[in-house]
């Protein structure tokens, strides 16, 4: 796989605040990744379908609405149901530390809260997506 890392950046549910997702999308793109931004109001099924259709290495989900304990697990379930749980799934938003730990236990690889350094997010995505590719070889 010599193509750039491909990441779907998504907004789920009724959350209409997408500035952070757009900042992450641009940072990943500027770091040399291909980014597919799904836009607002996506369902977990739509997000996973997009990732599969686009042959994505990762999914980044941004939630600021407080629905993270519902929507993140639904994406994990959809990934498993579609046999795509090797896709690196990470997220961000206003998520309390206790909830972030629970989401990681459920299968979300990392949670980034407001103020997380972009360099840290980029390094995480690069590292985890390249590890995924090594496993797939």
MOJONOR-V230874 format. One record per backbone hydrogen bond with DSSP energy under -1.0 kcal/mol. CO is the residue of the C=O (numbers start at 0). NH is the residue of the N-H. If there is no record, write none. Layout:
<<CO	NH> <CO	NH>>
This chain:
<<4	33> <5	56> <5	57> <6	35> <7	59> <8	37> <9	61> <10	41> <11	14> <17	21> <18	22> <19	23> <20	24> <21	25> <22	26> <23	27> <24	28> <25	29> <26	30> <27	32> <28	31> <33	6> <35	8> <41	12> <42	46> <43	47> <44	48> <45	49> <46	50> <47	51> <48	52> <49	53> <50	55> <51	54> <56	87> <57	7> <58	89> <59	9> <60	91> <66	69> <66	70> <67	71> <69	73> <70	74> <71	75> <72	76> <73	77> <74	78> <75	79> <76	80> <77	81> <78	83> <79	82> <83	86> <87	58> <88	108> <89	60> <90	111> <91	62> <92	94> <95	99> <96	100> <97	101> <98	102> <99	103> <100	104> <101	105> <102	107> <109	90> <111	92> <112	115> <116	120> <117	121> <118	122> <119	123> <120	124> <121	125> <122	126> <123	127> <124	128> <125	129> <126	130> <127	131> <128	132> <129	133> <130	134> <131	135> <132	136>>
